[in-house]
Amino acid sequence: MQKIVIALGGNALQSKGSAPTAAGQLEVVRRTCEKIADISTEGYEVAVVHGNGPQVGQILLASETAQDVTPTMPFDVCGAMSQGYIGYHIQQALRYALRIRNRNFPVLTVMTQMIVDEKDPGFAKPTKPIGAFYTEEEADRLVREKDYVMKEDAGRGWRRIVASPLPQRIVEIEAIRSLWDSSIVICCGGGGVPVVEKPDGTMEGVAAVIDKDFAAELLAEQVDADILMILTEVEKVAVNWNKPDQRGLDHMSLKEAARYVEEGQFAPGSMLPKVEAAMKFVRTYPTKKAIITSLDKATEALAGETGTLLTFA
């Protein structure tokens, strides 16, 4: 069997434009898990990585709103809470989707820590907005009282921003490998809880968000996956996006992808990290492949009928 790591985008966890509610998320996840179950039924060994942007922001907001009653949760703890919350929904929905296909595999979530370099340039220039919107006066108070980094966000108010360092090592990778042959593992949720390793071997959580596509790529490397599949909102990667000459790409070589990145064809925080993660995978494993497509077209893309295939040459 071929091994595949699937990275789920936000559209696989919640309806577009809606605030994440537990009931709403579970309904979307059920539809998502039908697609994952179809892939498993095709004979692939699957691991699932998911994002957590809206969910971790909601958890943080709830914690901050209740700060007069209970202490605010540290951001790394909020990330861990989101892993459990989302993983539980995927476990529940995927187990059922597999069972009705007569595939009674265990499905479980591994609470995953991801080691990052405390000297990563991302810490010097935080870019990832999280949590609630504040007035400028409120933002100034949070800077003074909590040492937050705050930034005005597109005229909507001020938000806390955190670093987005690159993942270096998956702490629980040996457990994930040992579970692989007998289970479908949900891991590296939200990119994993970012931690730094101290000289004495202890680990300490940090206020950061790891891009889930880079986390999925690292997982794919470390479990020796055959395919990295990144699921997003569009069927194919496109160049000249939203222009009259927009063109969807069926295939990109590593060299072509690098040229498109240099031309600025892919938006930072959107398609760019997906393409860069796919490039890293095929650069590391030239005989393997990465696929970027939409959730609805996942099985067709695996069959070579659609999506964007990225290979070394």
N, C-alpha and C positions, 0 to 999 in steps of 0.2 A: 504493500500500500504506500501511496505517496503521502508525505506529511505536508500539511498546510496550516499556516498561521493566518488567521483572519482578523483584520483590524476594523472594528465597527465605528463609523462616524456618528455624529450626533443625530442624524436623521433615522438611524437604526434604533434609537432609544426614546425619542419623543417626537410628537407632531411638530412640524415647522411652525414657528411663531407662537407656540404655546408655552406657558410656564409649566415646569415639570411637576406634575402631581403624581402620587404613587399609582393611582388607578389608570391615569392616562399613559404613564410610562409602561405599565405592565401590558396594556393593550397593544402598544406599538411593538414592544419586545416579543410578544406572542407571534406577531407577523414576521418579525425578523428571524425568530427561531425556526419558523417553517423553512426558510431559505437555508439556514445552517444545517437543519436536519436533512434537507435534500442533498446537500453537499456530502454529508456523512454517508448517506445512503448510496451515493455514487462510488463509495469505497475509499474515501480520503480519511486519514487520521487528522483530527482537527484540534486546534487550540484557539481560544477566542481572547482577543484584547479589545477593550472598549475605552471610549473617552468618558469624561465626567464633568465637563465644563459647567453646564447649567446646574447640575446636581450639587457639586461642591460649593458653587456660589450660593445656592439656596440654603445649604446646611450652615455655611458661614454667616449668612444673613440672619437666619433664625437664632444662631448663637449670639450674634452681636445685638440683635433686638432684645434679647432676654438678659443682657449683661447686668441689669439692675437686680436681677433675681438670682442668676447663676453665673459663675465665671465664664468668659468667652473661651471657646475651645481653640487651641493652637491650630494653625492652618494644616499642618501635617496630619493632625488627628481628624480634621474634617475630611481630608482626602481618604484616610483609612475608612471612615464611616461611609463615604460614597462607594468605595470598593465593595463593602459588604451589602449595601442597599441595592446596587445595580447587579452585583453578582447573584444575589438571592433571586431577583426577578428573572435573570437569564437561566439560572439553574432550574427554576420552576417551569418556565415555558419550554425550554429545550428538552427537558426530561419527558414532558408530555408529548412534544412533537416527535421525538424519537420512538416513544412507546407505541404510538398509533401506526408507526412504520415497522413495528416488530423489531426494533433495535433497542434493547434494554441496557444501554451503556450507563454506567454512573456518570453524573455530571457534577462537578464540584468547583468551588472557588478557592483559590489560593491567595490569601492576603499577602501581597507582594511588596517588598521593599526594593528600591532601586538606588544603588550607590551612585552619587554624583561627586564631582570634584569641587571642593569648596572654593577653588581658585578658578572655576569656570567663568569665562568672560560674561556669561549671562547674569551672574550675580552683581556685576558692576553696573549693568544696564538692564534693569528689570523692564519687561515689555508686556507681560500678561495681565490684563485687567481682570479682577475678580470681585465678587460681592456687590454691595449696594452702592447707589449713587449718593453723594453728599454735597452740601453747599461748600463754598470755599472756606467759610469760617469753620465748619465742622471738620473739613479736611485738615486745616491748620492745627486744630486741636488734636486730631489723631496723630499727626506728625510729632507734635510735642509730647503727647502722653504715651504713645505706643511705638514711636519710631517707625511708623509706616511710611512707605513711599507712595505718594498720592499724585495723580495726574488727571487733568481735565480730559473728559472723554466725549469728543464730538458734540460739544454744546449741551450735553445732557446732564452734566454735573461732574463731580470729582469722584474718582474710584481708586481703591488701593491697587497697586500693580506689584507683581512678584516676578521673580526670575524664572526663566525657562531653560535650565541647564541641560546638556546632553547626557543621556544615561550611560553609565560606565560598566555596571555589573549588576546582575539580578541576584539578590541575596538568596532567594529560595530556589535557585535553578536546579539544584540536585533533586529536591522534592518534586519539582515539575517534571523532570526527566523520568523519575521513578514511577510517576503516576501515568505517564504518557500512554503506555501500551494497554492500560486497563480502563482509562477514563477519558472523557472530554474535559479539559482543564480550562477554566476561565481565570486568567491571571494578568498581571501588569495593568490592572484596571486604572484608568486615568493616567497611564504612563508609569504607574507604581508610586508608592509613597517615597518621595525623595529623602534620602538620608546621607549623611557624611560619616565616614569611618574615622574614628579617632586613633591616635598612636597606640592606645592600650587595647584596641580591638572593639571597643564599644561603638555603638551607632547612635546618631542624634538626628532627629527629624529637622528639616529646614522648610521655610516658607517658600515653596516653589511649585511650579507645575511642569511636569515632563511631557513633551509632546507624545501622544499615544502612538503615532506612526513610527517614530524613532524607537520607542519601547518595543513595538511589535517587530521591527526589523532586528533589534538585538536578540529578542526571543527566538526569531526564526534562525538566526545564526547559531545560537547556543543549543538549540534542539536539533540542528542539522535538517531543517525543513527543506522540502523540495520547492515549495511555492510560498511567496509572500503575497497575500491578497489584501488590498486596501479598498474598503468599500466606502463610498462617499455619495454625494447627491447626483452626480452626473455619470452618464454612461461611458464617456470617453474623456480623456485628457484632451484639451483643445489649445491651439495656438491662436493668437489674435482674438482672444476672448471678448465677446460682446461687440465685435466689429463686423462690418459687412462681409469681410473675408475670413470670418471664423472658420476653423477647420479642425474637426475631430481626428485624433490620431489612432490608427489601429495598432501601430507598432513604433517603438523608439529603441534605437540602440543606445548604449551608454554614451557614445560620442555625440549622437544627436540630442539626447536629453541634456547633456552638459552645455551644448550650444544654445538650446532654448532657455536654460537657466541663466546663462550669461546675457542673453538678450532681454531678460526680464519678462519672459512670457507668462510666468506663473506667480500668482499673488502670494506674498508672505502671509503666513497664518492661515492660508487656505490650501491651494493646490501645491505650493512650493514645498512644504515639508513632506507631502506625500511622494512627490517625485524624487526628492532628495533621499528619502528613506528607501525607495525602490532602487535608486541608483547605488546606494551603499550596499544593498543586498547582492545585486548582480556583480558589482565590482569585487566583492569578497568571494562570491561563488559564481564564476563565469559560466558554469554549465547549467545554472538554475535560472529561474525566471520570477518576475514580479508582475502582478496584474492590478490595475486600477480601474474600477468600474463602479456602477451603482449597485445597491443591495438587490434591486429587482432583477438585475441582469447577471447576478453572480454565477448561476449554473451555466448560463449561455457563454459567459466569458471563459469559464474553465474549459468549455468545449471548443474554444477558439472562434466562436461566432460573433463576439462583440467585445467591448472593453478595449483598454489600451494595454498591450503586452510590452514589457520592458525587458530586454535581454542584453547581454554583454556586447554582442555584435549584431 
